[in-house]
């Protein structure tokens, strides 16, 4: 993890931002392990149901665009 952070930090410093401020910077990694699989955060149906209900309450209060999948941003 430290190596990934170090490389990302080094690469970021190479970018000419021309004085612009950066609010958020993301780094992703994939294919780092052979034979690995992504596990579900919601193996329990009750937790998935509670999450869906919470999302609905947020959308009712703040609008349909208040909550969305990160990969769609």
PDB file of N, H, CA, C and O in Angstrom:
ATOM      1  N   UNK A   1       0.816  -1.176   0.000  1.00  0.00           N
ATOM      2  CA  UNK A   1       0.000   0.000   0.000  1.00  0.00           C
ATOM      3  C   UNK A   1       0.874   1.260   0.000  1.00  0.00           C
ATOM      4  O   UNK A   1       0.584   2.222  -0.711  1.00  0.00           O
ATOM      5  N   UNK A   2       1.934   1.246   0.793  1.00  0.00           N
ATOM      6  H   UNK A   2       2.169   0.464   1.370  1.00  0.00           H
ATOM      7  CA  UNK A   2       2.829   2.404   0.850  1.00  0.00           C
ATOM      8  C   UNK A   2       3.487   2.651  -0.508  1.00  0.00           C
ATOM      9  O   UNK A   2       3.706   3.797  -0.901  1.00  0.00           O
ATOM     10  N   UNK A   3       3.795   1.581  -1.209  1.00  0.00           N
ATOM     11  H   UNK A   3       3.617   0.650  -0.889  1.00  0.00           H
ATOM     12  CA  UNK A   3       4.440   1.736  -2.518  1.00  0.00           C
ATOM     13  C   UNK A   3       3.474   2.394  -3.513  1.00  0.00           C
ATOM     14  O   UNK A   3       3.871   3.271  -4.281  1.00  0.00           O
ATOM     15  N   UNK A   4       2.217   1.970  -3.493  1.00  0.00           N
ATOM     16  H   UNK A   4       1.895   1.258  -2.869  1.00  0.00           H
ATOM     17  CA  UNK A   4       1.214   2.560  -4.387  1.00  0.00           C
ATOM     18  C   UNK A   4       1.054   4.041  -4.061  1.00  0.00           C
ATOM     19  O   UNK A   4       1.011   4.877  -4.964  1.00  0.00           O
ATOM     20  N   UNK A   5       0.966   4.366  -2.778  1.00  0.00           N
ATOM     21  H   UNK A   5       1.001   3.687  -2.044  1.00  0.00           H
ATOM     22  CA  UNK A   5       0.836   5.769  -2.355  1.00  0.00           C
ATOM     23  C   UNK A   5       2.039   6.579  -2.827  1.00  0.00           C
ATOM     24  O   UNK A   5       1.882   7.683  -3.348  1.00  0.00           O
ATOM     25  N   UNK A   6       3.226   6.037  -2.648  1.00  0.00           N
ATOM     26  H   UNK A   6       3.354   5.140  -2.225  1.00  0.00           H
ATOM     27  CA  UNK A   6       4.439   6.755  -3.048  1.00  0.00           C
ATOM     28  C   UNK A   6       4.486   7.034  -4.536  1.00  0.00           C
ATOM     29  O   UNK A   6       4.848   8.135  -4.951  1.00  0.00           O
ATOM     30  N   UNK A   7       4.129   6.059  -5.333  1.00  0.00           N
ATOM     31  H   UNK A   7       3.835   5.165  -4.996  1.00  0.00           H
ATOM     32  CA  UNK A   7       4.129   6.248  -6.789  1.00  0.00           C
ATOM     33  C   UNK A   7       3.065   7.255  -7.193  1.00  0.00           C
ATOM     34  O   UNK A   7       3.314   8.123  -8.030  1.00  0.00           O
ATOM     35  N   UNK A   8       1.878   7.144  -6.601  1.00  0.00           N
ATOM     36  H   UNK A   8       1.677   6.439  -5.921  1.00  0.00           H
ATOM     37  CA  UNK A   8       0.796   8.074  -6.932  1.00  0.00           C
ATOM     38  C   UNK A   8       1.192   9.502  -6.557  1.00  0.00           C
ATOM     39  O   UNK A   8       0.953  10.438  -7.320  1.00  0.00           O
ATOM     40  N   UNK A   9       1.786   9.661  -5.400  1.00  0.00           N
ATOM     41  H   UNK A   9       1.979   8.900  -4.781  1.00  0.00           H
ATOM     42  CA  UNK A   9       2.206  10.993  -4.948  1.00  0.00           C
ATOM     43  C   UNK A   9       3.275  11.562  -5.883  1.00  0.00           C
ATOM     44  O   UNK A   9       3.235  12.740  -6.239  1.00  0.00           O
ATOM     45  N   UNK A  10       4.211  10.732  -6.270  1.00  0.00           N
ATOM     46  H   UNK A  10       4.243   9.775  -5.981  1.00  0.00           H
ATOM     47  CA  UNK A  10       5.274  11.166  -7.176  1.00  0.00           C
ATOM     48  C   UNK A  10       4.701  11.596  -8.529  1.00  0.00           C
ATOM     49  O   UNK A  10       5.085  12.633  -9.070  1.00  0.00           O
ATOM     50  N   UNK A  11       3.792  10.803  -9.064  1.00  0.00           N
ATOM     51  H   UNK A  11       3.480   9.960  -8.625  1.00  0.00           H
ATOM     52  CA  UNK A  11       3.185  11.128 -10.359  1.00  0.00           C
ATOM     53  C   UNK A  11       2.363  12.414 -10.276  1.00  0.00           C
ATOM     54  O   UNK A  11       2.373  13.225 -11.202  1.00  0.00           O
ATOM     55  N   UNK A  12       1.651  12.594  -9.155  1.00  0.00           N
ATOM     56  H   UNK A  12       1.643  11.936  -8.403  1.00  0.00           H
ATOM     57  CA  UNK A  12       0.854  13.798  -8.970  1.00  0.00           C
ATOM     58  C   UNK A  12       1.736  15.042  -8.978  1.00  0.00           C
ATOM     59  O   UNK A  12       1.360  16.067  -9.546  1.00  0.00           O
ATOM     60  N   UNK A  13       2.882  14.958  -8.364  1.00  0.00           N
ATOM     61  H   UNK A  13       3.188  14.125  -7.903  1.00  0.00           H
ATOM     62  CA  UNK A  13       3.799  16.101  -8.308  1.00  0.00           C
ATOM     63  C   UNK A  13       4.358  16.469  -9.679  1.00  0.00           C
ATOM     64  O   UNK A  13       4.834  17.588  -9.875  1.00  0.00           O
ATOM     65  N   UNK A  14       4.304  15.545 -10.618  1.00  0.00           N
ATOM     66  H   UNK A  14       3.917  14.637 -10.459  1.00  0.00           H
ATOM     67  CA  UNK A  14       4.796  15.804 -11.969  1.00  0.00           C
ATOM     68  C   UNK A  14       3.806  16.597 -12.825  1.00  0.00           C
ATOM     69  O   UNK A  14       4.173  17.110 -13.881  1.00  0.00           O
ATOM     70  N   UNK A  15       2.552  16.698 -12.373  1.00  0.00           N
ATOM     71  H   UNK A  15       2.253  16.281 -11.514  1.00  0.00           H
ATOM     72  CA  UNK A  15       1.509  17.362 -13.145  1.00  0.00           C
ATOM     73  C   UNK A  15       1.598  18.877 -12.948  1.00  0.00           C
ATOM     74  O   UNK A  15       1.711  19.361 -11.822  1.00  0.00           O
ATOM     75  N   UNK A  16       1.546  19.617 -14.061  1.00  0.00           N
ATOM     76  H   UNK A  16       1.455  19.224 -14.976  1.00  0.00           H
ATOM     77  CA  UNK A  16       1.536  21.080 -13.988  1.00  0.00           C
ATOM     78  C   UNK A  16       0.088  21.530 -13.801  1.00  0.00           C
ATOM     79  O   UNK A  16      -0.714  21.474 -14.734  1.00  0.00           O
ATOM     80  N   UNK A  17      -0.237  21.975 -12.594  1.00  0.00           N
ATOM     81  H   UNK A  17       0.414  22.020 -11.836  1.00  0.00           H
ATOM     82  CA  UNK A  17      -1.597  22.398 -12.296  1.00  0.00           C
ATOM     83  C   UNK A  17      -1.835  23.877 -12.579  1.00  0.00           C
ATOM     84  O   UNK A  17      -2.964  24.353 -12.467  1.00  0.00           O
ATOM     85  N   UNK A  18      -0.803  24.594 -12.937  1.00  0.00           N
ATOM     86  H   UNK A  18       0.114  24.207 -13.028  1.00  0.00           H
ATOM     87  CA  UNK A  18      -0.904  26.019 -13.264  1.00  0.00           C
ATOM     88  C   UNK A  18      -1.638  26.792 -12.168  1.00  0.00           C
ATOM     89  O   UNK A  18      -2.484  27.637 -12.460  1.00  0.00           O
ATOM     90  N   UNK A  19      -1.314  26.501 -10.912  1.00  0.00           N
ATOM     91  H   UNK A  19      -0.627  25.814 -10.674  1.00  0.00           H
ATOM     92  CA  UNK A  19      -1.897  27.228  -9.796  1.00  0.00           C
ATOM     93  C   UNK A  19      -3.274  26.776  -9.358  1.00  0.00           C
ATOM     94  O   UNK A  19      -3.818  27.305  -8.390  1.00  0.00           O
ATOM     95  N   UNK A  20      -3.850  25.802 -10.055  1.00  0.00           N
ATOM     96  H   UNK A  20      -3.408  25.372 -10.842  1.00  0.00           H
ATOM     97  CA  UNK A  20      -5.184  25.312  -9.670  1.00  0.00           C
ATOM     98  C   UNK A  20      -5.085  24.452  -8.430  1.00  0.00           C
ATOM     99  O   UNK A  20      -4.102  23.736  -8.239  1.00  0.00           O
ATOM    100  N   UNK A  21      -6.098  24.521  -7.588  1.00  0.00           N
ATOM    101  H   UNK A  21      -6.896  25.103  -7.742  1.00  0.00           H
ATOM    102  CA  UNK A  21      -6.157  23.707  -6.385  1.00  0.00           C
ATOM    103  C   UNK A  21      -6.853  22.386  -6.685  1.00  0.00           C
ATOM    104  O   UNK A  21      -7.748  22.324  -7.528  1.00  0.00           O
ATOM    105  N   UNK A  22      -6.439  21.338  -5.997  1.00  0.00           N
ATOM    106  H   UNK A  22      -5.711  21.388  -5.312  1.00  0.00           H
ATOM    107  CA  UNK A  22      -7.039  20.023  -6.168  1.00  0.00           C
ATOM    108  C   UNK A  22      -7.824  19.693  -4.909  1.00  0.00           C
ATOM    109  O   UNK A  22      -7.275  19.705  -3.807  1.00  0.00           O
ATOM    110  N   UNK A  23      -9.108  19.399  -5.072  1.00  0.00           N
ATOM    111  H   UNK A  23      -9.554  19.390  -5.967  1.00  0.00           H
ATOM    112  CA  UNK A  23      -9.960  19.066  -3.942  1.00  0.00           C
ATOM    113  C   UNK A  23      -9.967  17.566  -3.663  1.00  0.00           C
ATOM    114  O   UNK A  23     -10.007  17.148  -2.506  1.00  0.00           O
ATOM    115  N   UNK A  24      -9.929  16.763  -4.713  1.00  0.00           N
ATOM    116  H   UNK A  24      -9.896  17.103  -5.653  1.00  0.00           H
ATOM    117  CA  UNK A  24     -10.031  15.323  -4.548  1.00  0.00           C
ATOM    118  C   UNK A  24      -9.206  14.625  -5.617  1.00  0.00           C
ATOM    119  O   UNK A  24      -9.251  14.992  -6.791  1.00  0.00           O
ATOM    120  N   UNK A  25      -8.467  13.633  -5.205  1.00  0.00           N
ATOM    121  H   UNK A  25      -8.431  13.335  -4.252  1.00  0.00           H
ATOM    122  CA  UNK A  25      -7.658  12.850  -6.123  1.00  0.00           C
ATOM    123  C   UNK A  25      -7.881  11.384  -5.792  1.00  0.00           C
ATOM    124  O   UNK A  25      -7.770  10.984  -4.633  1.00  0.00           O
ATOM    125  N   UNK A  26      -8.189  10.594  -6.784  1.00  0.00           N
ATOM    126  H   UNK A  26      -8.279  10.919  -7.726  1.00  0.00           H
ATOM    127  CA  UNK A  26      -8.445   9.177  -6.549  1.00  0.00           C
ATOM    128  C   UNK A  26      -7.430   8.300  -7.258  1.00  0.00           C
ATOM    129  O   UNK A  26      -6.953   8.629  -8.344  1.00  0.00           O
ATOM    130  N   UNK A  27      -7.112   7.198  -6.638  1.00  0.00           N
ATOM    131  H   UNK A  27      -7.500   6.931  -5.756  1.00  0.00           H
ATOM    132  CA  UNK A  27      -6.204   6.209  -7.217  1.00  0.00           C
ATOM    133  C   UNK A  27      -6.894   4.855  -7.105  1.00  0.00           C
ATOM    134  O   UNK A  27      -7.405   4.501  -6.043  1.00  0.00           O
ATOM    135  N   UNK A  28      -6.909   4.108  -8.187  1.00  0.00           N
ATOM    136  H   UNK A  28      -6.494   4.396  -9.050  1.00  0.00           H
ATOM    137  CA  UNK A  28      -7.505   2.776  -8.160  1.00  0.00           C
ATOM    138  C   UNK A  28      -6.471   1.744  -8.556  1.00  0.00           C
ATOM    139  O   UNK A  28      -5.492   2.042  -9.240  1.00  0.00           O
ATOM    140  N   UNK A  29      -6.704   0.556  -8.120  1.00  0.00           N
ATOM    141  H   UNK A  29      -7.499   0.314  -7.564  1.00  0.00           H
ATOM    142  CA  UNK A  29      -5.837  -0.557  -8.497  1.00  0.00           C
ATOM    143  C   UNK A  29      -6.701  -1.756  -8.846  1.00  0.00           C
ATOM    144  O   UNK A  29      -7.719  -2.003  -8.199  1.00  0.00           O
ATOM    145  N   UNK A  30      -6.305  -2.490  -9.852  1.00  0.00           N
ATOM    146  H   UNK A  30      -5.478  -2.290 -10.378  1.00  0.00           H
ATOM    147  CA  UNK A  30      -7.041  -3.698 -10.221  1.00  0.00           C
ATOM    148  C   UNK A  30      -6.070  -4.723 -10.782  1.00  0.00           C
ATOM    149  O   UNK A  30      -4.989  -4.386 -11.267  1.00  0.00           O
ATOM    150  N   UNK A  31      -6.471  -5.952 -10.707  1.00  0.00           N
ATOM    151  H   UNK A  31      -7.348  -6.226 -10.313  1.00  0.00           H
ATOM    152  CA  UNK A  31      -5.636  -7.029 -11.223  1.00  0.00           C
ATOM    153  C   UNK A  31      -4.339  -7.198 -10.455  1.00  0.00           C
ATOM    154  O   UNK A  31      -3.343  -7.650 -11.019  1.00  0.00           O
ATOM    155  N   UNK A  32      -4.334  -6.843  -9.178  1.00  0.00           N
ATOM    156  H   UNK A  32      -5.144  -6.476  -8.719  1.00  0.00           H
ATOM    157  CA  UNK A  32      -3.111  -6.895  -8.385  1.00  0.00           C
ATOM    158  C   UNK A  32      -2.824  -8.293  -7.839  1.00  0.00           C
ATOM    159  O   UNK A  32      -1.691  -8.599  -7.466  1.00  0.00           O
ATOM    160  N   UNK A  33      -3.842  -9.129  -7.793  1.00  0.00           N
ATOM    161  H   UNK A  33      -4.762  -8.880  -8.095  1.00  0.00           H
ATOM    162  CA  UNK A  33      -3.677 -10.488  -7.267  1.00  0.00           C
ATOM    163  C   UNK A  33      -4.270 -11.480  -8.247  1.00  0.00           C
ATOM    164  O   UNK A  33      -5.341 -11.246  -8.808  1.00  0.00           O
ATOM    165  N   UNK A  34      -3.583 -12.575  -8.449  1.00  0.00           N
ATOM    166  H   UNK A  34      -2.714 -12.765  -7.993  1.00  0.00           H
ATOM    167  CA  UNK A  34      -4.105 -13.619  -9.324  1.00  0.00           C
ATOM    168  C   UNK A  34      -5.178 -14.408  -8.590  1.00  0.00           C
ATOM    169  O   UNK A  34      -5.029 -14.743  -7.415  1.00  0.00           O
ATOM    170  N   UNK A  35      -6.244 -14.695  -9.291  1.00  0.00           N
ATOM    171  H   UNK A  35      -6.365 -14.422 -10.245  1.00  0.00           H
ATOM    172  CA  UNK A  35      -7.293 -15.543  -8.732  1.00  0.00           C
ATOM    173  C   UNK A  35      -8.121 -14.895  -7.642  1.00  0.00           C
ATOM    174  O   UNK A  35      -8.856 -15.585  -6.936  1.00  0.00           O
ATOM    175  N   UNK A  36      -8.019 -13.593  -7.490  1.00  0.00           N
ATOM    176  H   UNK A  36      -7.422 -13.032  -8.064  1.00  0.00           H
ATOM    177  CA  UNK A  36      -8.810 -12.940  -6.454  1.00  0.00           C
ATOM    178  C   UNK A  36     -10.185 -12.589  -6.997  1.00  0.00           C
ATOM    179  O   UNK A  36     -10.375 -12.462  -8.206  1.00  0.00           O
ATOM    180  N   UNK A  37     -11.130 -12.435  -6.098  1.00  0.00           N
ATOM    181  H   UNK A  37     -10.975 -12.538  -5.116  1.00  0.00           H
ATOM    182  CA  UNK A  37     -12.486 -12.071  -6.475  1.00  0.00           C
ATOM    183  C   UNK A  37     -12.976 -10.984  -5.539  1.00  0.00           C
ATOM    184  O   UNK A  37     -12.523 -10.874  -4.400  1.00  0.00           O
ATOM    185  N   UNK A  38     -13.895 -10.193  -6.027  1.00  0.00           N
ATOM    186  H   UNK A  38     -14.263 -10.282  -6.953  1.00  0.00           H
ATOM    187  CA  UNK A  38     -14.480  -9.153  -5.188  1.00  0.00           C
ATOM    188  C   UNK A  38     -15.629  -9.752  -4.402  1.00  0.00           C
ATOM    189  O   UNK A  38     -16.479 -10.449  -4.955  1.00  0.00           O
ATOM    190  N   UNK A  39     -15.645  -9.477  -3.123  1.00  0.00           N
ATOM    191  H   UNK A  39     -14.954  -8.911  -2.674  1.00  0.00           H
ATOM    192  CA  UNK A  39     -16.696  -9.990  -2.262  1.00  0.00           C
ATOM    193  C   UNK A  39     -17.812  -8.964  -2.149  1.00  0.00           C
ATOM    194  O   UNK A  39     -17.580  -7.762  -2.277  1.00  0.00           O
ATOM    195  N   UNK A  40     -19.007  -9.443  -1.911  1.00  0.00           N
ATOM    196  H   UNK A  40     -19.195 -10.419  -1.808  1.00  0.00           H
ATOM    197  CA  UNK A  40     -20.150  -8.563  -1.746  1.00  0.00           C
ATOM    198  C   UNK A  40     -20.126  -7.947  -0.352  1.00  0.00           C
ATOM    199  O   UNK A  40     -19.820  -8.625   0.629  1.00  0.00           O
ATOM    200  N   UNK A  41     -20.447  -6.671  -0.272  1.00  0.00           N
ATOM    201  H   UNK A  41     -20.695  -6.120  -1.069  1.00  0.00           H
ATOM    202  CA  UNK A  41     -20.577  -6.016   1.025  1.00  0.00           C
ATOM    203  C   UNK A  41     -21.900  -6.373   1.686  1.00  0.00           C
ATOM    204  O   UNK A  41     -22.075  -6.187   2.890  1.00  0.00           O
ATOM    205  N   UNK A  42     -22.827  -6.886   0.889  1.00  0.00           N
ATOM    206  H   UNK A  42     -22.685  -7.037  -0.090  1.00  0.00           H
ATOM    207  CA  UNK A  42     -24.175  -7.115   1.381  1.00  0.00           C
ATOM    208  C   UNK A  42     -24.612  -8.558   1.161  1.00  0.00           C
ATOM    209  O   UNK A  42     -25.592  -8.813   0.460  1.00  0.00           O
ATOM    210  N   UNK A  43     -23.897  -9.489   1.750  1.00  0.00           N
ATOM    211  H   UNK A  43     -23.101  -9.281   2.319  1.00  0.00           H
ATOM    212  CA  UNK A  43     -24.284 -10.887   1.633  1.00  0.00           C
ATOM    213  C   UNK A  43     -25.577 -11.156   2.392  1.00  0.00           C
ATOM    214  O   UNK A  43     -26.318 -12.088   2.079  1.00  0.00           O
ATOM    215  N   UNK A  44     -25.833 -10.325   3.391  1.00  0.00           N
ATOM    216  H   UNK A  44     -25.231  -9.568   3.645  1.00  0.00           H
ATOM    217  CA  UNK A  44     -27.040 -10.429   4.183  1.00  0.00           C
ATOM    218  C   UNK A  44     -28.139  -9.613   3.493  1.00  0.00           C
ATOM    219  O   UNK A  44     -27.992  -8.402   3.333  1.00  0.00           O
ATOM    220  N   UNK A  45     -29.235 -10.258   3.083  1.00  0.00           N
ATOM    221  H   UNK A  45     -29.354 -11.242   3.213  1.00  0.00           H
ATOM    222  CA  UNK A  45     -30.317  -9.566   2.388  1.00  0.00           C
ATOM    223  C   UNK A  45     -30.925  -8.451   3.226  1.00  0.00           C
ATOM    224  O   UNK A  45     -31.395  -7.453   2.680  1.00  0.00           O
ATOM    225  N   UNK A  46     -30.921  -8.608   4.540  1.00  0.00           N
ATOM    226  H   UNK A  46     -30.540  -9.419   4.984  1.00  0.00           H
ATOM    227  CA  UNK A  46     -31.487  -7.587   5.422  1.00  0.00           C
ATOM    228  C   UNK A  46     -30.675  -6.292   5.338  1.00  0.00           C
ATOM    229  O   UNK A  46     -31.247  -5.201   5.321  1.00  0.00           O
ATOM    230  N   UNK A  47     -29.365  -6.407   5.287  1.00  0.00           N
ATOM    231  H   UNK A  47     -28.901  -7.293   5.302  1.00  0.00           H
ATOM    232  CA  UNK A  47     -28.510  -5.215   5.160  1.00  0.00           C
ATOM    233  C   UNK A  47     -28.739  -4.537   3.816  1.00  0.00           C
ATOM    234  O   UNK A  47     -28.780  -3.309   3.743  1.00  0.00           O
ATOM    235  N   UNK A  48     -28.887  -5.314   2.763  1.00  0.00           N
ATOM    236  H   UNK A  48     -28.854  -6.311   2.822  1.00  0.00           H
ATOM    237  CA  UNK A  48     -29.138  -4.760   1.436  1.00  0.00           C
ATOM    238  C   UNK A  48     -30.476  -4.031   1.417  1.00  0.00           C
ATOM    239  O   UNK A  48     -30.590  -2.957   0.825  1.00  0.00           O
ATOM    240  N   UNK A  49     -31.468  -4.596   2.049  1.00  0.00           N
ATOM    241  H   UNK A  49     -31.375  -5.468   2.529  1.00  0.00           H
ATOM    242  CA  UNK A  49     -32.791  -3.978   2.125  1.00  0.00           C
ATOM    243  C   UNK A  49     -32.740  -2.662   2.908  1.00  0.00           C
ATOM    244  O   UNK A  49     -33.350  -1.673   2.502  1.00  0.00           O
ATOM    245  N   UNK A  50     -32.016  -2.651   4.024  1.00  0.00           N
ATOM    246  H   UNK A  50     -31.520  -3.455   4.354  1.00  0.00           H
ATOM    247  CA  UNK A  50     -31.876  -1.432   4.825  1.00  0.00           C
ATOM    248  C   UNK A  50     -31.154  -0.344   4.039  1.00  0.00           C
ATOM    249  O   UNK A  50     -31.506   0.832   4.133  1.00  0.00           O
ATOM    250  N   UNK A  51     -30.145  -0.734   3.265  1.00  0.00           N
ATOM    251  H   UNK A  51     -29.859  -1.689   3.188  1.00  0.00           H
ATOM    252  CA  UNK A  51     -29.428   0.227   2.451  1.00  0.00           C
ATOM    253  C   UNK A  51     -30.354   0.830   1.402  1.00  0.00           C
ATOM    254  O   UNK A  51     -30.349   2.045   1.201  1.00  0.00           O
ATOM    255  N   UNK A  52     -31.143   0.005   0.734  1.00  0.00           N
ATOM    256  H   UNK A  52     -31.147  -0.982   0.897  1.00  0.00           H
ATOM    257  CA  UNK A  52     -32.068   0.487  -0.289  1.00  0.00           C
ATOM    258  C   UNK A  52     -33.090   1.455   0.310  1.00  0.00           C
ATOM    259  O   UNK A  52     -33.434   2.460  -0.311  1.00  0.00           O
ATOM    260  N   UNK A  53     -33.567   1.155   1.497  1.00  0.00           N
ATOM    261  H   UNK A  53     -33.287   0.338   2.001  1.00  0.00           H
ATOM    262  CA  UNK A  53     -34.527   2.038   2.170  1.00  0.00           C
ATOM    263  C   UNK A  53     -33.880   3.379   2.525  1.00  0.00           C
ATOM    264  O   UNK A  53     -34.506   4.429   2.380  1.00  0.00           O
ATOM    265  N   UNK A  54     -32.640   3.343   2.985  1.00  0.00           N
ATOM    266  H   UNK A  54     -32.131   2.490   3.102  1.00  0.00           H
ATOM    267  CA  UNK A  54     -31.931   4.577   3.325  1.00  0.00           C
ATOM    268  C   UNK A  54     -31.713   5.432   2.077  1.00  0.00           C
ATOM    269  O   UNK A  54     -31.852   6.654   2.130  1.00  0.00           O
ATOM    270  N   UNK A  55     -31.377   4.802   0.969  1.00  0.00           N
ATOM    271  H   UNK A  55     -31.264   3.809   0.926  1.00  0.00           H
ATOM    272  CA  UNK A  55     -31.181   5.525  -0.288  1.00  0.00           C
ATOM    273  C   UNK A  55     -32.476   6.194  -0.713  1.00  0.00           C
ATOM    274  O   UNK A  55     -32.468   7.341  -1.158  1.00  0.00           O
ATOM    275  N   UNK A  56     -33.578   5.491  -0.579  1.00  0.00           N
ATOM    276  H   UNK A  56     -33.584   4.559  -0.217  1.00  0.00           H
ATOM    277  CA  UNK A  56     -34.875   6.062  -0.938  1.00  0.00           C
ATOM    278  C   UNK A  56     -35.206   7.283  -0.083  1.00  0.00           C
ATOM    279  O   UNK A  56     -35.714   8.281  -0.595  1.00  0.00           O
ATOM    280  N   UNK A  57     -34.920   7.206   1.219  1.00  0.00           N
ATOM    281  H   UNK A  57     -34.507   6.396   1.635  1.00  0.00           H
ATOM    282  CA  UNK A  57     -35.182   8.349   2.105  1.00  0.00           C
ATOM    283  C   UNK A  57     -34.326   9.562   1.706  1.00  0.00           C
ATOM    284  O   UNK A  57     -34.805  10.696   1.716  1.00  0.00           O
ATOM    285  N   UNK A  58     -33.071   9.312   1.361  1.00  0.00           N
ATOM    286  H   UNK A  58     -32.683   8.391   1.353  1.00  0.00           H
ATOM    287  CA  UNK A  58     -32.182  10.395   0.931  1.00  0.00           C
ATOM    288  C   UNK A  58     -32.688  11.024  -0.356  1.00  0.00           C
ATOM    289  O   UNK A  58     -32.711  12.248  -0.487  1.00  0.00           O
ATOM    290  N   UNK A  59     -33.094  10.190  -1.306  1.00  0.00           N
ATOM    291  H   UNK A  59     -33.076   9.196  -1.199  1.00  0.00           H
ATOM    292  CA  UNK A  59     -33.597  10.703  -2.580  1.00  0.00           C
ATOM    293  C   UNK A  59     -34.891  11.490  -2.396  1.00  0.00           C
ATOM    294  O   UNK A  59     -35.105  12.499  -3.068  1.00  0.00           O
ATOM    295  N   UNK A  60     -35.750  11.034  -1.493  1.00  0.00           N
ATOM    296  H   UNK A  60     -35.576  10.214  -0.948  1.00  0.00           H
ATOM    297  CA  UNK A  60     -36.989  11.763  -1.220  1.00  0.00           C
ATOM    298  C   UNK A  60     -36.695  13.143  -0.648  1.00  0.00           C
ATOM    299  O   UNK A  60     -37.378  14.115  -0.972  1.00  0.00           O
ATOM    300  N   UNK A  61     -35.690  13.223   0.190  1.00  0.00           N
ATOM    301  H   UNK A  61     -35.135  12.434   0.452  1.00  0.00           H
ATOM    302  CA  UNK A  61     -35.358  14.487   0.847  1.00  0.00           C
ATOM    303  C   UNK A  61     -34.548  15.429  -0.043  1.00  0.00           C
ATOM    304  O   UNK A  61     -34.786  16.637  -0.045  1.00  0.00           O
ATOM    305  N   UNK A  62     -33.576  14.874  -0.811  1.00  0.00           N
ATOM    306  H   UNK A  62     -33.383  13.893  -0.809  1.00  0.00           H
ATOM    307  CA  UNK A  62     -32.634  15.710  -1.558  1.00  0.00           C
ATOM    308  C   UNK A  62     -32.751  15.601  -3.076  1.00  0.00           C
ATOM    309  O   UNK A  62     -32.048  16.314  -3.793  1.00  0.00           O
ATOM    310  N   UNK A  63     -33.609  14.739  -3.578  1.00  0.00           N
ATOM    311  H   UNK A  63     -34.180  14.159  -2.996  1.00  0.00           H
ATOM    312  CA  UNK A  63     -33.778  14.578  -5.021  1.00  0.00           C
ATOM    313  C   UNK A  63     -33.109  13.316  -5.548  1.00  0.00           C
ATOM    314  O   UNK A  63     -32.259  12.717  -4.888  1.00  0.00           O
ATOM    315  N   UNK A  64     -33.513  12.929  -6.751  1.00  0.00           N
ATOM    316  H   UNK A  64     -34.203  13.415  -7.287  1.00  0.00           H
ATOM    317  CA  UNK A  64     -33.045  11.668  -7.350  1.00  0.00           C
ATOM    318  C   UNK A  64     -31.544  11.618  -7.609  1.00  0.00           C
ATOM    319  O   UNK A  64     -30.961  10.535  -7.634  1.00  0.00           O
ATOM    320  N   UNK A  65     -30.918  12.761  -7.799  1.00  0.00           N
ATOM    321  H   UNK A  65     -31.392  13.641  -7.778  1.00  0.00           H
ATOM    322  CA  UNK A  65     -29.481  12.782  -8.091  1.00  0.00           C
ATOM    323  C   UNK A  65     -28.603  12.838  -6.847  1.00  0.00           C
ATOM    324  O   UNK A  65     -27.382  12.947  -6.958  1.00  0.00           O
ATOM    325  N   UNK A  66     -29.209  12.765  -5.667  1.00  0.00           N
ATOM    326  H   UNK A  66     -30.201  12.677  -5.577  1.00  0.00           H
ATOM    327  CA  UNK A  66     -28.453  12.890  -4.410  1.00  0.00           C
ATOM    328  C   UNK A  66     -27.536  11.698  -4.155  1.00  0.00           C
ATOM    329  O   UNK A  66     -26.482  11.844  -3.536  1.00  0.00           O
ATOM    330  N   UNK A  67     -27.933  10.522  -4.629  1.00  0.00           N
ATOM    331  H   UNK A  67     -28.789  10.403  -5.132  1.00  0.00           H
ATOM    332  CA  UNK A  67     -27.160   9.306  -4.396  1.00  0.00           C
ATOM    333  C   UNK A  67     -27.032   8.561  -5.721  1.00  0.00           C
ATOM    334  O   UNK A  67     -28.007   8.415  -6.458  1.00  0.00           O
ATOM    335  N   UNK A  68     -25.819   8.092  -6.014  1.00  0.00           N
ATOM    336  H   UNK A  68     -25.028   8.211  -5.415  1.00  0.00           H
ATOM    337  CA  UNK A  68     -25.615   7.330  -7.245  1.00  0.00           C
ATOM    338  C   UNK A  68     -24.404   6.419  -7.099  1.00  0.00           C
ATOM    339  O   UNK A  68     -23.657   6.511  -6.125  1.00  0.00           O
ATOM    340  N   UNK A  69     -24.226   5.568  -8.046  1.00  0.00           N
ATOM    341  H   UNK A  69     -24.833   5.493  -8.837  1.00  0.00           H
ATOM    342  CA  UNK A  69     -23.081   4.659  -8.030  1.00  0.00           C
ATOM    343  C   UNK A  69     -21.801   5.424  -8.385  1.00  0.00           C
ATOM    344  O   UNK A  69     -21.794   6.232  -9.313  1.00  0.00           O
ATOM    345  N   UNK A  70     -20.746   5.169  -7.660  1.00  0.00           N
ATOM    346  H   UNK A  70     -20.752   4.512  -6.906  1.00  0.00           H
ATOM    347  CA  UNK A  70     -19.486   5.876  -7.879  1.00  0.00           C
ATOM    348  C   UNK A  70     -18.941   5.629  -9.282  1.00  0.00           C
ATOM    349  O   UNK A  70     -18.383   6.542  -9.890  1.00  0.00           O
ATOM    350  N   UNK A  71     -19.089   4.444  -9.793  1.00  0.00           N
ATOM    351  H   UNK A  71     -19.542   3.702  -9.299  1.00  0.00           H
ATOM    352  CA  UNK A  71     -18.522   4.144 -11.115  1.00  0.00           C
ATOM    353  C   UNK A  71     -19.243   4.868 -12.232  1.00  0.00           C
ATOM    354  O   UNK A  71     -18.746   4.910 -13.358  1.00  0.00           O
ATOM    355  N   UNK A  72     -20.414   5.446 -11.947  1.00  0.00           N
ATOM    356  H   UNK A  72     -20.818   5.413 -11.032  1.00  0.00           H
ATOM    357  CA  UNK A  72     -21.140   6.196 -12.979  1.00  0.00           C
ATOM    358  C   UNK A  72     -20.779   7.677 -12.982  1.00  0.00           C
ATOM    359  O   UNK A  72     -21.274   8.433 -13.817  1.00  0.00           O
ATOM    360  N   UNK A  73     -19.922   8.095 -12.055  1.00  0.00           N
ATOM    361  H   UNK A  73     -19.519   7.480 -11.377  1.00  0.00           H
ATOM    362  CA  UNK A  73     -19.552   9.509 -11.976  1.00  0.00           C
ATOM    363  C   UNK A  73     -18.409   9.826 -12.891  1.00  0.00           C
ATOM    364  O   UNK A  73     -17.966  10.973 -12.952  1.00  0.00           O
TER     365      UNK A  73
END
